[in-house]
Amino acid sequence: MKKTLTGLFAAGLLLSSSLTMAVDTDLSAAVKADYDSHLKDLFIHFHQNPELSFQEHETAKRMAEELRAAGFEVTEGIGKTGVVAIMKNGDGPLIAMRADMDGLPVEEKSGLSYASKATQEDMFSDNALVPVMHACGHDVHITSLVGTARRMAEMKDKWAGTLMLIVQPAEERVLGAKAMMDDGIWEKFGKPDMALAFHVSSGDEAGVVNVVPSSPYAGVDTVDIIVHGIGAHGASPHTGKDPVLIGSQIVVALQTLVSRELAPREPGVVTVGSFHAGLKHNIISDKAVLQLTVRNTSLETRKLLLDGIKRIAVNIGRANGLPDHLLPEVNVLDESSPPTINTPELANRLKAVWIEKMGDDKVTSIMPTGMGAEDFPFFTTDPHIPSVYWAIGGTPKKDMDAAKAGTGPAIPSHHSPIFKITPEPAVRSGVESTVHALLELMPK
């Protein structure tokens, strides 16, 4: 009897395994068929018709049409141009999946047959007419979101709960998620139990899922330091207070924040990207303006850096004898975002699902080397929502190998005019990984 039960158990495992593989194969085949018949053309449409931040009117309209056609209840105009689509499928958790949709003011020089030739008046540049390109892969994100919507609508017998799909504007300005929150997205549609998002990556192998249990994207703060001075003749510096000198001392001192105040294993960046002062060789001006980008991967580091910037700027002003009413001003601008911090348990849970459903050769965990930022955490930080943000590779392995060996061109970075993604593996993995995650989190 024991032998018979053991045999039955083993047979059951084999049957379960084969059924699981059949389901996975069916999903992969369904996504491929949908890509060939619909998503490929949709991606090309989005790539050729990019729109700038908060000006994604036609993109939002098309996304609303696609999501309604898939059976979702769609609301437009959330956070200016954002779209929210809801599908209720019985009792269960409320899960949000977000995709950003804006392009960049970049002239495309990728050489692709479907390269963008679009132009648009940029509201952030005094309505100047600029070229527009999907130079960061947001066309992959919204195409995959449509694919996810279509698959989830077809698989309603396999999940339960409420699925919220968020089409977000103005990620490139780090303003769109905050705008949707300010517009009361959670009050209008419900606060999600969990939130998901992904970003295509030209630095990862096409179709490969890259998920880390910590912080895949840094927080960013955009900071202006206004250094006041007392104007004087360049030949008589003793009669004034030189803001160029004071500003230069601030620039040098700021570097001690990371090198001497931040723990050596804790990442952080303070970069002064712009220093403007004066109009003529022999005039000491009365003002200098420093423009900074500040990066971090924890809220504690963010506070340390921002507090330190203010302390250094103000006290160097004091050390140079500036009166209180002329001390440097430190302004943190709206183009700021907290760090993207994955919920470790949830990230590890989904990683295991992706390895099981997609294969261990399709999943990796490689920390980014840079300090790129995202505004997704505006959805998940306050109030706190467990979340996972992952990457989908967009560059074929042969191209990456050739670039590494020096036998092929370097892989273009995001925001480059020659940036490009191989769409099929990226879109298909984007859909598959998202659907697998949703089925795991919304079991029937």
N, C-alpha and C positions, 0 to 999 in steps of 0.2 A: 504493500500500500504506500509506504514511504517513497519507494522508487517511482511508483506511478504518479504520485503527487509532484515529485521533483520533476518528472518528465513533463507533466502538464504545465507546471510553473515555467519551465524553460520554453516550452512551446508558446505559452502566453506571452513571454517576453519577446520572442521572435516575432509573433504576430503583431504585438504592440509596436515594435520597432519598424516593421514593414509598413504598418498603417501610418505611423508618423512620417516615414519617408515618403509615402504616397501623398499625404497631405502637403508636405513641403514641396514636392515636385509639382503638385497641382497648383499651388500658389505661385511658384516660380514661372510655370508655364502660362498661367493666367496673366501675370504681370507682363511677361514678354509679349503675349498676344495683344494686350492693351497698349503696350508701347508701340508695337508695329502699326496698329490700326488707329491710334488716337494720340498717345502721349508724345510721340516723335514730332508730329506736326505742331502740336501745342507748344512744345519746347522751342521749336524754330520760330514760331509766332512771337513768343515772349522774348526770345533773344533778339529778334529783329525790331522789336517795338518796346525798348526799355523806357522807363519814365523816372524822373528824379523824385527825391524825397518829398512827401506830402503833395506830389503832383501825379500820383499813379492812378489817374482817373480811369483810363481805358483798361489798365491792368486789373484794377479792382472790379470794374464792370464785367470783364471776361471771367474773372475768378468767381464772381457771384453767379454768373450764368452756368458755369461748369458745376459748381457745388449744388445749385438748385436742381440741375438736370440729374445729379446723382441721388437726389431725394432728401437733401438737407433743408432745414429751415434757415434762411439766410437773412442777415441784417447788415445793411451797408452803412457807411458813414460813421463808424466807431473810431474815435481818435482821428478825425478828419477823413481820411480815405480808407481806413481799415474795414475789414469784413469779418464777421463772425458767423459760422455755420454750425447748426446744432442738429444732431440726430439722436432721438430718444429711443431706446430699445429695451424697455423694461427696467426692473430694479437692478441697481449696481452702482459702481463709482462713477463720478464725473471726471473724465480725463481730457486734458487740453493738449492739442498738438499745434504748434505754431510754425509758420513759414513767413519769412520777410520777402518783400517784393520790389524794393526800389533799386534803381540803377545808379550809375555814377557819371559825373561830368568828365568823361574820358572819350577820346576819339579812338575807335577800335581799329587796330592794325594787325589783327590776328591772321589775316589771310583766309579765313573761313569763307566758304561759298555763301553762307547765310549771315555774314557779318553785319552788324548794325550800321546803318547810315543815318540814324535818327538824330534830330536836334530838338532842343527845347529851351524855352526861356526859363532861366534858373532863378527862382524866387529868393535864393540865398546869395545871389550875386547881382543884385539890382536889376533882375530880369534880363540879364545878358543872354544872348542866344549862344548855347554851348552844345557840343556834341554829347551824345549820351550812349553809354555802353553798360551791359551787364558784365562788369569787370570783376565781380566777386561771386558769381554763381547763384544769385538769387533766382534766376530763371530755373535752375535745377530744383530749388526748394519748392517753388509754387507748382511746378509741373508734378513733382512727386506728391505734393499735397492733394492734387486732383486725383492722381492715381490711387492714393490711399483712400480717399473718399469713395471712389468707385468700387474698390475692393471691399471695403468695410460694408458698404451698402449691399453687396452681393453675398456677404457672409454673415448676415444678421442672425442666422441660426447658431453661430459659433461664439457669440459674445453677448454681454448684457450690461446695461448701464447707459450713460449719456456721453456721447462723443462730441467734443467742442473743437472745431477747427478754426484757427486764428490766422488770418491773412494780415500781416502787420506792415504798415508803412514806415518809411524814414528810419530804418535801422542804421543806414550809413551816416546819419546825423546824430545818432544815439538819442533820438527824440520820440520815435514812434511808439515803443512799448509804454513809455511814460504817458504819452498822449492818450493811449487807449485806457490806461489805468485811471487817468484823470477824468476820462469820460464815463467811468463807472462800469467797466466791463464785467467785474465780478458781481456787482450789485444787480446788473441787468440780466446776466445769464447764469449766475451761480459761481461760487468759488470752487475751483477744481480740487479734487483730492490729490492729483498728481499732474505735473506738466512736463511735456517733452518738446524737444526741438533738435534739429541737426543742421550742420553746415557742410557743404561740399568743400573739399580741400585739394588744391592742385599739388600739394606736397605729399599726398598719400596715393597709394596704388588704387587704380580705378576699381570701384565696386567693393573695396574693403571697408569694413566698419571699424572705426577707431574710437574706443571709449575708455576714459580714465575715471577712477573713483574720486578724484579730487577736483581741481579747478582747471578746466580746459581753456578758459579765456580769462584774461585779466580784467580787473576793474580799471576804469580810466576816469581821470579828472582833467578838465581843461581849465588852466589857471592863467589869469593875467596878473602881473605885478606892475603897478604904476609907481614909478620912482620919481618923486618930486625933487626939484632942486631950486636953486636961486641963480637965475641967468646972469652972465657976466661976459666981459671981453675975454677972448682966449689968451690975451697977453697979460691979463690980471686975474688969474684964477682965485687969488686970495680974497677977492671981493664977492665971490659967489659960493655956491655949493654945486659941485659937478655931478649931475645924475648919471653920466656915463661911467664915471669912476665908481660911484656907489653901486650902480647896476652891475658893473663888472665884478665887484667884490661879492655881490649876492650870487652871481652865476657860479663863481668858484666855490663859495661856501655851501651852496646847495648840494654839491657832490658829496659832502661829508655825511649827508643823511643816509645814503645807501651804504657808503663805505665804512662809516663809524657808528651809526646809530641803529641800523637794521641788522638783525642777526644774520650771519654769513650764509646760512642755508635758507633764508627767507627771501624770495625774489621781490624786487622792486626796481622801478625806473623813474628817474627825474630827468627829463630832457628839456632844455631851453631851446626851442625851435626858432625863436625870432627875438631880435633885439633891435629896437628902433629908437633913435634919438638924434636930435639936431638937424640943422639944415645947411650949415656953412662951416668951413674950416676953422675960422677964428671966432666962433661964437659958442660959448658954453650955454647950452639950452637949459630950460627950466623943467624938462620932463624927459624921462625915458620909459619905454614900455617893453616888458619882457613877456613872452608868450610861452607857456609850459604845457607839456603833456606829462601826466603823472600816472604810473601803472602799478598795480598791486594784485595779489591773489587772495587777500583776506581783508576783512573789515578792520582788523586791528592794525595791519600795515597801512591801510589807507589813512586811518586817523593819525598814525605816527608821522607819515609823510606830510599830510596837509597841515598838521599842527606845527611841524618843524619848518615848513616853508614860511609860514606866517612869522614864527619866532625869529628866524634868521633875517628875513627881509626887514622887519620892523626894527630889530636891534642893531643891524648894520646901519640903518638910517640914524639911529640914536648915536652910534659910535662915531658917525661923521658929523655930529653936531646939528642935525636937523631939528627944528622945533617940532613940538607935538603935532601941530596942524599940517606939517609937511612930511610926516612919516610915511613910508611906502604903504600903498594899499594892496591887499591881496584879495582877488576876486575869483571865486570858483564859479565857472560859467555853467549854463544849462547842459552843454554837451558833455555830460558826465554819466558814468554808470558804475554800479557796484560790480565786484568780480562775479563771474559765473562759477558757482560752486555746486558740483554734483552731490546728490545724496548718496554716500558710499554704498549702503546696503542695496539701494535701488539700482545703482549703476552695475554692481556686481551681479545682481539678479538678472538684469537684462543681458549682460554680457554672456552669462551662462545659456540663456535662451537663444541668443544669436549663434553661439557656437554649436548648439544642438541642432538648430533649424537651418543654418546656412553653411555650417562647416567651420572647423577651426582655422582653415586657411583663409577664411573671409573675415576674421575678427582679430583685432590687435589692440594693444594698450600702449601707445607711445605719447609721452608728454610733448606738447608743442615747445619748440625752442624759443619762440618769440613771446611777446606780451600783447598780442592783439586783443581787442576788447569787443564786447557785445552788449546790447541793451536788453537781452532776454531776462536778466535777473530782476528787472523792474517788475516782471510778472510774479517772481518767486521769492523775493527777499522780504517784502513788507506788504501783506502778511506772508509768513513763511509757507511755502508749498514745496513738498518733496519733488525733486525734479532730476532729469537726466538730459544732458546736452552732449551729443556725439558728433563725430565727423564721418563723412563718406568720401572715400578717395575718388579722384577724378582724372588721374593721369595714368595711361597704360604703363605696365611694368617695363616693357621694352624701352620706352622713352626715358623712364627714370634710370634704368641701368645704363643707357647710352650717355645720359647727362653725367652720371657719376663717374663713368669711365673716361669721359672727355671725348667720346666719339660722336656725340650728338649735342644739340643746343641745350643750354640751361633751361630748367623748367620755369616758365614765367610765374611770377608771384601774383597774388591777388592785387587788384587795383592797377595792374600793368595794362598798357594798351594792347599787348600781345597775349594777355591772359586767355586761356581757353580750357575747356573741360570736354572730355569725351562723354557725350551725354547719355548714351544707352546704359552702360554699366552703372553710372552714377545715379541716374533716375530710377533704374530698376532696383538697385540696392537701397536707395532711399525709400522706395515704396515697401519693399520686402521687410526691411528692418523695422520700419514704423508699424506695419501690420502685425508682425510677430510681437512687437512690444505691446501693442494695444490688446491683442488676444491674450497675452500673458496677464495683463493688468485688469482685464474686463472679462473674466471667465463666465461662461454660461452657467 
